[in-house]
Amino acid sequence: MNYILFDGAARDALLPFTFTRPVADIRIGILTIREKWEKFLGNRTSTRTENYLQEKYPLILEAANVLIDASFLPTLDLVNLVKRLAPKEVIFHDGVVIAYRTQNAEQEVDFSEYKPIDYSGEILRIVNTWDIFSKNGEALQADFDLITSGRKSAPISRTNRLINEGNIFLEAGAQVEHSILNATDGPIYLGKDSEIWEGNLIRGAFALCENAIVKMGAKIYGPTTVGPYGKVCGEISNSVIFGYSSKGHEGYLGNAVLGEWCNIGADSNNSNLKNNYAKVRMWNYATERFDQTGLQFCGLMMGDHSKSAINTMFNTGTVIGVNCNIYVPGFPRNFVPSFSWGGASGFTSYPTAKAFEAAKVMMARRGVEFNDVEARILENVFELTKKYRNY
């Protein structure tokens, strides 16, 4: 069977992260959504997404295809139902299509011609940016159970203080020394060749993915995820940091999501709680307005390749687009469009040529090439977001 993950209706509300990736490649828990589905299905997947992303994430069609809305995270019951789909059958949950089987992958489908199957079992779905951190605990526990089932952790150095050691798992090559790991409230997972340096305080749930690093003296509260090749320090609470991003110095990051290739300058902080304790409103690209999140704690959303200078301060519920460069003094506004350069005193447009120069240097430091495909994606993002920049 050929499985295709499609973006679905949630895609626009998951911007800025879906400017540069399909919904399927959002990381939540330990794995990306694609990695979760592929592990459950025992199959590779392809993607139906925006046209400008298809070059990097190609669509593969075969005679029999099952299309799955990538905003739904897999569970065993749901996956078993998806695997049993017959031609012209569709799975619904509360009127929303989860998956269907077809001979093609057309965008518009007349589901009146399909046999409906109503799924009322357990559902974990991300439909807004803030779901990525607020549902990270559930996703992290599910991934931990999936990845570690029937396996034994690599040895953990006795220099550490371990609490609920049975809930801590190290992959081969993972290292941690002279730190306190408390897995009472959630699992702690250290990916292949990841490192926790000396003197760290970590409360689960926590995932440190492959080749990621926690520098000395960090205080991390779960549920938090640091993606592959990420580097963190300082104080972090309930945040998801995608791969190759750095928050390598002191400063607070809470109830936040950082995309790939982001860098948070030393002593930068985000607020995650309003002074009047009111629920937080946040910019929503789907509605093009500030919407109520329903959350009292909600911090920073930062798209790929964005960066902040030292001592930058982000207000509660701030959304930063792709390829932004933010600097002090003062608080920047709480919605900064992609390809913006500046801060509280004002912004100018960040030309793609300069942005690409920075991306090439940053990515080369991690042994990754900034190629023409990446450039074309970001050029499309620049054009798509022009309407938000009035400078």
Order of alpha helices (4+ residues) and beta strands (2+ residues): beta-alpha-beta-beta-alpha-beta-beta-beta-alpha-alpha-beta-beta-beta-beta-beta-beta-beta-beta-beta-beta-beta-beta-beta-beta-beta-beta-beta-beta-beta-beta-beta-beta-beta-beta-beta-beta-beta-beta-beta-alpha-alpha
